[in-house]
Amino acid sequence: MTPYTAFVVFATGILFSNFFFNTIMMKRPLEGPPVSYKDYFSGRFPLHLVGVLGGAIWGTGNLLNLLAAGKAGPAVSYGLGQGATLVAAIWGVLVWKEFKQAKGKVTGLLVGMFACFIIGLLLIILSGAS
């Protein structure tokens, strides 16, 4: 399968599985009352565009990751692609201050989590370099 074919298959799977998972999360949300599709589509159009933009960014990153796997190798490409997850976690902790109210050993656990994540990514990348 070429990177472009894999991207189309992946994007198609995301599109169709979204109807299933979105319905479940709307009927049994993690927080707040359940919502209907009428409520969903009554949302403001710019907010829906933010979701479309996020999906486009994710899809572009996935396509570039698949293309890079052909040049750099799957392990290196995967390791570098997962760096985006690390950036998102750092953004959440440092910019959005998601753990500002946390008590106890949370700071140490976060530092440990970031350290393990970085070490894991480096090991994945190095495994593909040999």
N, C-alpha and C positions, 0 to 999 in steps of 0.2 A: 504494500500500500504506500503510495507516495504521501509526502507531508500534506499536500493539498487535499487528497482524498481522505486522509485521516481527520483533517480539520472539518471537512464537510460531514463526515459520519459523526464526529464528536458534537458539532453544532446541532445536527438533527436530533441526536439523542438528548441534548440539553433542552431543545425546544419542546419535544414531546413529553419528556419526563417532567417538565415544569408544570404542565396541566395537572398531573397526578400529585406531585409534592406540594404545589401551591394550594390545591384544594384541601389537602390534609392540614396544612398549617393555617389555613383560613378557618377551618371548622374546629380545630383544636390548637389555638395559638399558645405559645409559651407564656405570654403575658396578655392581659386584657381580654375583652369579650370576643367571642367568635364574630367573624364578618362574612358577608355574602359577596357574591360576584358583583351585585348591584353597588355595594359599598366600594368595592375595589375600582370599578369603572367610573365611579363618581368622583374619584380623586382628580386633583389638578393635573393637567397635561404636562407641565414642566417637571413635576415629580416623576411621572412615568418616563419622561425623557432621560432623567438622571439614571434610572434603571437600565434603559437602553444603552446609554453611554457607558455605564459600568460593564455591561455585557460585551460591548464592542471593544473596550479596552482589554477585558479578559480574553476574548477571542483572538485579538491581535497578538497578545502576549503568548497565547497557546500556539498560534501559527508560527510565530518567530521561534519559539522553543522547539517545535517539530522540525523546522528548517535547520536550526542550529545542530540538532542531533545528527543530521547527515554529515556535517562538517567536523564538529568537535567530538562526536560520540555521544551515546545516550546518557552515560553516567555524568559527564561534565555538563551536558545540556540540562539534565534534570536538576543537578545541584545548583546551577546558576538560576534556573527557573524558580526553584523554591526560595531563592533569596527574596523574591517578592513577598512571600509569606512573612519572612523575617522583618522586612521593611514595614509591612502592615502592622505587625505586632509592636514594633518599636514606636510607630506612629501612634498607636492606641495608648501605649503606656506613657510616652513622653509628651505628646501633643494634646491628646484628648483626656489625659489623666484619668483613665478608666479605673485605676486602683488607688485613687487619691484617698478614699475613705477606708481602705483596707487596713487591718490591724494585725499585729503579731509578726510572724515570720514571712509575710508576703513579699517584702522587698528582697529578702535573700532567695526566696523561691523564684522570683522573677529573674534575678541575676543568674541563678543556676539554670533556668530554662533557656535564657538567651545564650549562655555559654555552651550548653549541650546542643542547642540548635546549630550554632556556628561550628562547633566541632564536628557534628554529624554531617553538615554540608561539606566541610573540608574533606572529611573522610570519603564521602561519595565522589567528590570531584577528583581526589587523588587516586581512588580506585580505578577510575576510567583513564587516568594518565599513564598507567603502566602498560 
